[in-house]
């Protein structure tokens, strides 16, 4: 018999609708029919989006020696979900986190009950932890790719949704509100499909882009710029929300657009700053857009005005009347 297992632990029993029955259950005994228990898991991420993982002790009855998420355990009699999470964190890691205002981010139903998952951000110095010898062998931080590799190697408990927890943590706050973590970079062929999807949304903001032929020509242009390293994207997760094509030789923007739902977040400015790293220092940047008397051009002209571009000479693009705008760069 494993002396470290808590065989005398008492649990509250629940109905399938998660209502307490008022009955208690001893851990070592089989669950009564149509009765369920409550479990909790806490996933602690740091500001680098690494997950704190623990290795279970080799003498544990379930998943011995396997790596697991930060903390996990059963709610004992009298525990609420958040109380159980706070207690388990303290017992297994020796740190006190306040869960009084925390709610589980998701609940997984399993055959014996309900499993609440909490997603917490906390930069923790591992040297300050006091590990529970009955449960935890060691801990470490791990990136998403490392964790998925460990699962593939069979040394990490195979939660089928573990990769999604990283994505959720990177996209939502503790209250479940969507947050946007925008990254920018130079686009390659792997970005083409998402790039063109955004293009379909914003193509009416560009002179001469209405025809099918012009659209196919634009796709060829995007591919050419990707090959030349002059295509910049901004992405929220896997979705491209900003695009920029430019010419180094002409110091000219060929295409600059941001998804309508992502405007006023300085995404265009971020892409312009990345573009500047490829330009001659101090070079003024030009772009062509609609003329002032063109009703289609109000949004585009306002967009460039807001970025600091100033109107310049009138011109034609594919026989369409346009106006040059100039961005006075500061080296």
N, C-alpha and C positions, 0 to 999 in steps of 0.2 A: 504494500500500500504506500502511495506517495504521501509523505508526511506534510508536504507543502500545499496539497490541495485543500481548499476550504469546504470540506464535506458537510459541515454543520451550518453553513450559511443559509439564511432564510430569505426567500423572495416573495414579493407580492404576486398574486395571480390576477390575470386580466381576461376579459372576454375578447372575442374577435374584434369588437368595436373599441378596444383599448379602454374599457372601463374596469376599474378595480372590483374584484368579486368580494373583497373582504376576507379572503382566505389566504393563508400563507403556505409556502411550499419549501421543503428542505432540499437543498441542492442535490444531494446524492441520490434522491429518489426520482423515478420516472414522472414526467408531468402528467397530471390527470387529463382525460379526454376533454377536448374543447376548452382547454385552459392554456394561457400564454404568459410569457414572462417578458421583461424589459431588459435589453442590453444597450450599451452605449459604446461608441468609439469616438475618439478625439484625434483629429488630424491637425498637427501643429506645423504650419508653414512659416518660413522666415521671409524677409523682404526680398530675397533672391528667388523666391518660389521653390525653395527646396523643402522637402517633407522630412520631418524628424521621424525616423523609423527605429524600431527596437527589435532586438533579437530575443526570442523567447528562450527560457531556460531549457536545457536538454531533458530535464525530468518532468516537464509539463505534460499532462495527459493529452491535451489537444495541441496539434502543430508544434511538437518539440523541436527546438533548434531553428525554427523557421523565423524569418523576418516578418514583421507586422507593422501596421501603422503606429502612430505615436503611443496611443493608449487604448485599451479596450477592456471591458469587463461587464459584469451583470449588476443591475440595480438591486440593492438589498432592500429588505422590507422597510417601508417608510420613506425611501428615496423618491424624489421626483427625478425626471430625466436629467435636468441641469445639475441637481445635487449629486447624482451618481457620477456625472462627467467630472465635476470639480473634485469629488473624493478620489476617483480613480487616478486623475492626474497627480494629485498629492501623494497617493499611496505608491504609485509605480515610479514616478520621477522625482518626488520630493520637492515639488514647487507648488506654490499657491497661485492659482489663477481664479479670477472672479467670474463665475458663470451666471450670476444673478440676472443679468440682462441678455443672456445668450439663449438662442433657440437652436434646435437641431436644423442643419441645412437640408437634410433629407432623412427619410426613414425607409429602411429596407425591411420588408416583411420576410421572415423565414419561417420554417415549419413550426418552430417552438415559440415564436413571439415576434417582437418588434425590436429593430436595431437602429437607434438614433445616431447619426453621424454629425459631429460638430467640426466646423472648419475654422481654425483660429490662426491669426498671424501674430507671431511673437519671436523676436530675435533673442534666442536663449544661448548663453554661454554653457556649453556642455560640461565644463569642468565644475559648474556649480550644482549639478544634478546629484541627487542621492537616490540611486536605483534600488528598487525593491528586489532583494536577492531571491525571493520566492518566485518572482515573475520574470524579471528582466536580466538578461545576460550582458547586453551592451546596447548602446544607441549610437546613431550617426545621422548626419544630414545627407540627403540624396536628391538629385535632380530627377525629373520625370523619366528621362531616358535610362538612367541607372536603375530605377525601380522596375521599369518594364523589362529590362534585361534580366534582373534578378528573378522576376516572375517566370520568364522564359527558361531560366536555368533551374527552376524548381526549388529555389531557396527562399522565395517570398510567398506568403499566403496569397492564393490566386483570386483576389477580389476582381470580378470581371469588369467593374466600373472604375478601377483605380486611376486609369488615365484620364477619365472624365473629372475626377476630383481635382486634378491639377488644372484642367481647363476651367472648371467652375471657380476655383480659388483665384484664377487669373482674370476672371471676367465679372465677378459679383462681389459686393461687399457683404458684411455680416448680416445686414437686413434683407439680403436677397435682391438688392437693387443693382441693375446693370451698371458696370463701370467700363470705361473705354481705356484700354492700355494700348496706345497707338505706337507702332514701330514703323520706321522708315528704312528703305534700303534700295539698292539697285535691282531692278526686276530682271528675271530670267524667264525661260520658256514655261517653267512650272507655274508662273503667275498669269499666263496669257488668258486662260479661261475666265478667271475672276476679274481680270483687267477689262476684258470685253463685256462682261456682265455690267460693270459699272459704266462702261462706254454707252451701252444701250440706254441707260437711265439719263445720261447727261448730254447725249449727242445733239439734242436740239439747242443746246447753248453754244454751238459752234457753227460759224458760217459755212454753208456749202456741204453739210454733212447729211442732208436729208435723203439723198438717193442711195440705192443699193450699191451702185458702182463706187460711190464715194466711201461707203462703209467698208467694202472689201478692200479698197485702197488704203483706208485707215488701218485695217488689220495688218496689211503688208508693211505699212510704215512702223507700226508698233514692233513687229518682229525685227525689222532692220535696226531700230534703236536699241532693242534688247541685245542684239549681237554686238552693237557698238559700245554698249555700256552707258548709254545716254537715256535710259528709261528708269524713272524713279517711282516707287510706289509707297503708299502709306497703308497699313493694314491693321484691322482690329481682329485679332485672332487670325483666321484663315481668309477673312473677307477683305478684299482691297477696297479702301474707302477714299483713296486719293491717288491721282496719277499725274505724272509730269514727263513730257518728252522735251528734249532740248538739243540745241546744236552748239557745240563748243566753238566751232570755227566762226559762227556768226553771232555768238553771244545772244542766242535767240531761243525763246520758249516756243515750242511747236504746239504743245497742248498742256494745259494745266486745269485740273478740275478736282472737285471734292464732292463726295456724296451729299445730297441735300440734307440728310439727317445728321451729318457730321460737321457741318459748317459752324463757324464761330468757335472753333477749338484750336486755332492756330496750326492746323495741319498743313495748309499751304505754305506757311512760313517755315515749317520744319523741312518740307521738301525743297524749298528754295535755298535754305541754308546748306543742305546736302549738295544741291546742284553747284553752289558757289565753290565747293572744294574741287570741282573739275574745271572751273573757269579761270581765265587770267585774272590775277588779283586786281581789284578795282574796276573791272570791266562793267560798263552799264549793260543791263539786260533789256531786250526789247521783246514785245509780244504784239500780235495783231488780234483785234477783237472788233465787235460791232461798232458802227458809227453812232453818234449821239442821237440822230433822228430815226434810228432803227428800233422799232418797238421790242424786237427780240433781244436787244442788247442791254436792257436796263440792269438785269442781274449781273451779267458778266462785267459791265463797266463799273458797277458798284463794288464788285469783288476785287478788281484790280486797284481801284481807288483806295480801298481799305488796306491793301497790301503795301501802299506807298508808291504805286505807279502813277506817272503823270501823262496826260494826253500829248501826242506828238502829231506827225503829219498824217494826212489821209492817203489811203492806198487801195489797191485791189488785190483780192486773193481768189484765184480761180474765177475771175470776172465778177466777184462779189465785193461790193464796197465795204472796206474795213478801215480801221484807224489804228495806227501804231501807238502803243503805250511804252514808256521807258521807266525802268527801275534804276535809280541812281544808287549804285552799290557803294558801300563804304568799305574799303580794304581793311 
